[in-house]
Amino acid sequence: MIQPMKRSPLRALAPLSLALALATGALALAAPAHANTTTQPAASAALAAPAPLLSAAELKPLLGQPGVRVLDIRADKDYAAGHVPGAVNTPYGKYRGPKENAGQLPSEAALTQLLQAAGVDRDTHVVVVHAGSDHTDFGAAARVYWTLKVGGLTRLSILDGGTRAWKAAGGALETAAPQVTPSQFSYRYDQEQIVTSEELAAALTAGNAPLLVDARPPRFFSGEARVDAAARYGTLPGAQSFDNAQFFPKEGTTLKPASELKALVAQAGAASAPAVSFCNTGHWAATNWFVMSEIAGNKAVKLYPASVVEWSQSERPMQNQPSRVSALVQDVKRAFDK
């Protein structure tokens, strides 16, 4: 049995090809550690874990309940125009990194301040609400969910379809911001749940890489497209393509039924094998992580938050990287398409 990898260097392993490592599911990265170092109150352990995904009908009876906090992650102006009753606005950008790489982790101090002001405590049931304008909005909610989880919160849900689904179900909207009593919550990253570039590079060098799942649209995976912040085209060595859009009906903004989601995860080989989900900046990748971990139940899936943008800015190898001439041609085309 492969033992979980801690933050110490990888043990010396017999050389294996990357293809064999992927085929057998062998890897050095551990399943996420779910035990938090902070002692949990006995009452918290007695509470039933909420469903990770809620419909509008399931959210409605929770509103106004003690211990429940709805976080609306839309922009300030959208929140002010109308939001789920009692929701507190914590815009998505507050959970993201700088322009150079939005996938980088914000500081613990910044997240502590944000969540304290929102009245979120360790035992709070947090429901994350996104816009629901298109399926990529779900990635924002999933990234916030992941951020809260690696910060020690355990009672978490996402409103499937977001504000759009709430309105479609006849849910009321309000414009007044609620008065919130600040909490004393202190945010701390659980580093065992976070994958770094250094870890992945070491695992690849050792021939003991995890199942790498690229959540981006196929053109990014194949090296035909890149975001501005990425230094190069292509994907991580040995990665497989699994566009996050596959988890949604065509043009849909809510996830497919759980049985279909689980079948798709199994088809990708990520039903139980340790894996790492990545994209450009850990946004689309958060959707794949959420479905694989929280819906399909594979707790051996991790998220690589800094993703391809950080990886491409180093001298590390990339797969499907076009020639220098092809890359220049693609850059010119990208410039004209803007």
MIPASE-61611 format. One record per residue (C-alpha): x, y, z. Coordinates in steps of 0.05 Angstrom, whole numbers, plus 5000, padded with zeros to 4 digits. Example, Ala and Ser with C-alpha at 12.3 -4.5 7.8 and 13.67 -1.06 7.14 Angstrom:
! residues 2
524649105156;527349795143;
END
This chain:
! residues 338
500050005000;502650684981;503351115043;501051845042;506452345025;507852875077;511553525065;518253175071;521952965007;519452364970;522551694988;527051384936;522750944892;524250444838;524150804771;517450754737;515051064673;509951604679;505151204637;505650614685;504751074744;498451364714;495750684693;496550374762;494450994800;501150994837;503151664865;506552014921;501352524937;496952364996;489452365003;487152995037;487852995112;481153145142;483053195215;483853915236;488854075289;483854505325;479754125376;472554095353;466954205404;463153575421;456753895396;459853985327;461353245320;454153085337;451353505280;449653135217;453953335158;450053765109;449453565036;454953874994;449954074940;443254394955;437354554909;433455194918;427954794952;432954505001;435955185017;429355535031;427855215100;435055345123;434456105115;434356455182;436355835219;441655935274;448455685252;447055765178;450556305137;449356425063;455356735028;453757084962;460257094923;457957554866;460558254855;458158804901;453459124850;450158454834;449158304907;446258994920;441258904863;438058304898;440457694936;437957084974;434857345039;439957395095;445857275049;452457635065;456757885007;463857605003;465857724930;469657174895;475757614884;476957614959;478556874956;483356944897;490557154886;493657734847;493057884773;499557514759;496156874781;489156894810;490156174831;495156364885;492556304956;490656944993;493757055061;490856725123;490057425153;485857665095;481257065097;480757105173;478457835167;473557665111;470257085147;470057425214;466358015183;461457525151;459957205219;462756535199;465156085255;468055385256;461255045266;457455495217;453755145160;456055575102;452055565037;455855864978;451556214926;454256414858;451056774799;449156164759;449756534694;453555964661;456855314684;463555654698;460256044754;459955384791;467555374790;467656004831;463155694883;467255054884;473655444893;470655824952;468055164981;474954864974;478155475007;473455425066;474654685073;482254725073;481455285125;478054825175;470554895160;466854235153;459554435145;459254675073;454454675015;453655004947;446955234919;446454854853;444955354798;446355944843;442156574845;439256434776;436455764800;433856094864;429956604823;427356084774;424655684833;420656284857;425556474912;424957174939;430557684934;432258254981;436758854973;438259025045;444858765074;443758395140;446958625205;452258115224;455657995290;463057875274;465857195294;472557015326;474256505272;481656445255;483256185186;489055695179;490955305116;491454555123;497654465081;496453715074;490453875029;494254344982;498554114924;504554534905;508754574842;514654304881;510953684901;508553534831;515353654801;518553184852;513252644838;514252704763;521852664770;521052034813;516451714762;511151674816;506352214791;499052234810;493352194762;493452894734;486753144710;486553764666;479754104676;480554614620;477154594552;480854144502;484154714464;488154904527;490154184539;492454084467;496754714468;492455124421;490255634473;492855964536;490756514583;494857154585;497956994653;500756324628;507756374600;507055774555;501955344519;500754614537;499254194598;502853814653;506753204633;502452574632;495952944645;489352714617;484053194592;477353224628;473553864611;469554094672;463754244625;462353494620;459153524689;453653984664;448153884612;449554274548;448355014562;446254814632;448255154697;446454594746;450253944754;447953294722;444652784768;449352464819;449051784785;451552094720;456952494756;459551864790;459651494724;463652044691;468652044749;469451294743;470451364668;476051854681;479451344727;478551804788;473351414827;478351204880;485351314855;489351904884;489052474834;490453204825;485653684791;488554304756;486754814704;489555514691;488555824760;484755304800;477755534780;475155014731;479454514770;475354654832;469154394796;472653744780;475353694851;468453824880;464953294838;470452774847;471352894922;464753144949;459752794903;463452164880;466752084948;474052024926;477652344984;484352204950;483252774901;486953424913;486854114881;493054454852;490855174863;496355544826;495655064766;498455164696;499755914704;504855784758;507555154726;508655494659;512456074689;518055614711;522855194671;518954564685;517154114626;510454154593;506653684547;503353884481;507654504479;507954784408;514354984373;516855694383;514355894314;507555594325;507055934393;508656604361;503256504308;498256314362;500156934402;498857384342;492157054331;490457144405;492157884400;487457984341;481857594374;481758054435;
END
